[in-house]
Amino acid sequence: MALSMDREIIAKVEINDKGELLLSLASGGNAMYQHIYREAAGVYWDQDNHGFKSTPINDWSCAKWFSQIVSVAKSGLRIELVLSANVVWQDIPEKDITEIVQNHAI
């Protein structure tokens, strides 16, 4: 029997003041999301901002980190992260927005 996958809507995508990519969830998230760090993949739960975040962006683009966060949430927590139809983009380069939308929009 396959385990069901929960779906979370990404309301905001931003680079925070620490240089991390942050995907804020419309629902505010779930306390168990904090366990994503156990995947040892550079993805963490940010309780204050109700979203998943990367380590500081250095070698990877925002688009690559976005894909990493989505992938780790899916494999580690069985959560499907989906872009909101009216997602807010903050401080994300235009080329990364285009790539993220092409690869992840439903």
C-alpha positions in Angstrom: 0.0 0.0 0.0 1.5 3.3 -1.0 1.7 6.1 1.6 -0.3 9.2 0.7 1.5 12.4 0.0 0.4 15.6 1.6 0.4 18.8 -0.5 1.6 22.2 0.7 1.2 25.4 -1.2 4.2 27.7 -1.5 2.9 31.2 -0.9 6.3 33.1 -1.1 9.7 32.5 -2.5 12.5 34.8 -1.3 16.1 35.2 -0.5 16.2 36.1 3.2 18.6 38.5 4.9 21.0 35.5 5.6 21.2 34.7 1.9 19.1 31.6 2.2 16.3 30.6 -0.2 13.1 30.4 1.8 9.9 28.8 0.6 7.1 30.0 2.9 4.0 27.8 3.1 0.4 29.2 2.9 -0.7 26.8 5.7 2.0 27.8 8.1 3.4 24.3 8.0 3.5 21.5 10.6 5.7 21.0 13.6 7.0 17.7 12.2 8.6 19.5 9.3 11.5 20.4 11.6 12.8 16.9 11.0 13.8 17.6 7.4 17.3 18.4 8.7 17.8 14.7 9.2 18.0 14.3 5.4 21.4 16.0 5.6 20.7 17.8 2.3 21.1 21.4 3.3 17.4 21.9 3.8 15.9 23.1 7.1 12.6 24.2 8.5 12.3 27.9 9.5 9.6 27.9 12.2 9.5 31.8 12.4 8.8 32.2 8.7 6.8 29.0 8.2 8.8 27.6 5.4 11.7 25.4 4.2 15.0 27.1 3.6 18.4 26.3 2.1 21.8 26.9 3.5 23.3 30.2 2.3 23.2 30.3 -1.5 26.8 30.2 -2.8 27.5 27.7 -5.6 23.9 26.9 -6.6 21.3 29.1 -8.3 18.0 29.8 -6.7 16.3 27.5 -9.2 18.6 24.6 -8.3 18.0 25.2 -4.5 14.3 25.4 -5.2 14.4 22.0 -6.9 16.6 20.6 -4.0 14.1 21.8 -1.4 11.1 20.3 -3.3 12.9 17.0 -3.8 14.0 16.7 -0.2 10.6 17.5 1.2 9.1 14.9 -1.1 11.6 12.1 -0.4 12.1 12.9 3.3 8.7 14.1 4.6 6.4 12.8 1.8 5.2 16.4 1.1 4.5 17.7 -2.4 5.4 21.4 -2.5 3.4 23.3 -5.1 3.6 26.9 -6.3 0.6 29.0 -5.5 -1.0 30.6 -8.6 -0.2 34.0 -7.0 3.1 33.2 -5.4 5.1 36.2 -4.1 8.6 36.5 -5.4 11.1 38.5 -3.4 14.7 39.2 -4.4 14.7 36.2 -6.8 16.5 36.8 -10.2 14.2 36.8 -13.1 16.0 34.0 -14.9 15.6 31.8 -11.8 11.8 32.6 -11.6 11.4 31.6 -15.2 13.3 28.3 -14.6 11.4 27.5 -11.4 8.0 28.2 -13.1 8.9 26.1 -16.1 10.1 23.2 -14.0 7.5 23.3 -11.1 4.3 25.0 -12.1 1.3 22.7 -12.3 
